[in-house]
Amino acid sequence: MDDIDYIANNISELAVLMALAEEASELSKAAMKVARAKGLLDNPTPISVEQAEASLIEEYNDLLNCVVMLNKVSGLTVSENTVLRDSKYRRWAVRIKSYKLD
């Protein structure tokens, strides 16, 4: 039995959902920390850009692990949906274009 199967057999769906929420929050904080480390905000941080980016990558991977586990322990199938993703990119591009025209 590999680690993924072991975890899936020994964790509840609630625990995975809670971990997913926690990791999503941590990813959000890490993204803000990168912006601060790069000096994109008027609120500097003492950590380096490299440290901030390493944290962002770690939190992103933690979030992906939770998504994989959610697929294993629940009836929900969360997978990459390129059609949905492409529609989200289209909507994002339209918003940027309309902002630049204003």
C-alpha positions as CSV (number, residue, x, y, z in Angstrom):
1,M,0.0,0.0,0.0
2,D,1.5,3.4,-1.0
3,D,1.3,6.5,1.1
4,I,-1.7,8.0,-0.7
5,D,-3.8,4.9,-0.2
6,Y,-2.7,4.6,3.4
7,I,-3.8,8.2,4.1
8,A,-7.1,7.7,2.2
9,N,-7.9,4.7,4.3
10,N,-7.2,6.4,7.5
11,I,-8.6,9.9,7.2
12,S,-12.1,11.3,7.1
13,E,-13.6,13.4,4.3
14,L,-14.2,16.1,6.9
15,A,-10.5,16.1,7.8
16,V,-9.5,16.4,4.1
17,L,-12.0,19.3,3.6
18,M,-10.6,21.1,6.6
19,A,-7.0,20.5,5.4
20,L,-8.0,21.8,2.0
21,A,-9.5,25.0,3.5
22,E,-6.4,25.5,5.6
23,E,-4.0,25.0,2.7
24,A,-6.0,27.3,0.5
25,S,-5.7,30.0,3.2
26,E,-2.0,29.4,3.5
27,L,-1.5,29.6,-0.3
28,S,-3.3,32.9,-0.3
29,K,-1.1,34.2,2.5
30,A,2.0,33.0,0.7
31,A,1.0,34.8,-2.5
32,M,0.5,38.0,-0.6
33,K,3.9,37.5,1.0
34,V,5.6,37.2,-2.5
35,A,4.0,40.5,-3.5
36,R,5.4,42.1,-0.3
37,A,8.8,40.5,-0.8
38,K,9.0,41.8,-4.3
39,G,8.2,45.3,-3.2
40,L,4.9,45.4,-5.1
41,L,3.1,46.8,-2.0
42,D,3.9,49.6,0.5
43,N,4.1,47.0,3.2
44,P,7.5,45.3,3.1
45,T,8.4,42.0,4.7
46,P,11.7,40.9,6.1
47,I,11.8,37.7,4.2
48,S,13.6,37.4,0.8
49,V,11.9,36.9,-2.5
50,E,13.4,33.5,-2.7
51,Q,12.0,32.5,0.7
52,A,8.6,33.8,-0.2
53,E,8.5,32.0,-3.6
54,A,9.7,28.8,-1.9
55,S,6.8,29.1,0.5
56,L,4.4,29.7,-2.3
57,I,5.5,26.6,-4.1
58,E,5.3,24.5,-0.9
59,E,1.7,25.8,-0.2
60,Y,0.6,25.2,-3.8
61,N,1.8,21.6,-3.6
62,D,0.1,21.1,-0.2
63,L,-3.1,22.3,-1.8
64,L,-2.7,19.9,-4.7
65,N,-2.1,17.0,-2.2
66,C,-5.4,17.9,-0.5
67,V,-7.2,17.8,-3.9
68,V,-5.8,14.4,-4.7
69,M,-6.9,13.2,-1.3
70,L,-10.3,14.7,-1.7
71,N,-10.7,12.7,-4.9
72,K,-9.7,9.5,-3.0
73,V,-12.0,9.9,0.1
74,S,-15.1,11.4,-1.4
75,G,-17.5,10.8,-4.2
76,L,-16.3,14.2,-5.7
77,T,-14.0,14.1,-8.6
78,V,-11.9,17.2,-8.8
79,S,-9.9,17.2,-11.9
80,E,-8.4,19.5,-14.4
81,N,-11.1,20.7,-16.7
82,T,-9.5,22.4,-19.7
83,V,-12.9,23.7,-21.0
84,L,-13.7,25.3,-17.7
85,R,-10.2,26.6,-17.3
86,D,-10.2,28.1,-20.8
87,S,-13.5,29.8,-20.1
88,K,-12.1,31.3,-16.9
89,Y,-9.1,32.6,-18.9
90,R,-11.4,34.1,-21.4
91,R,-13.4,35.9,-18.7
92,W,-10.2,37.1,-17.1
93,A,-8.8,38.4,-20.4
94,V,-12.1,40.2,-21.2
95,R,-12.0,41.9,-17.7
96,I,-8.4,43.1,-18.3
97,K,-9.3,44.4,-21.8
98,S,-12.3,46.3,-20.6
99,Y,-10.2,47.8,-17.7
100,K,-7.6,49.0,-20.1
101,L,-10.2,50.6,-22.3
102,D,-11.6,52.6,-19.4
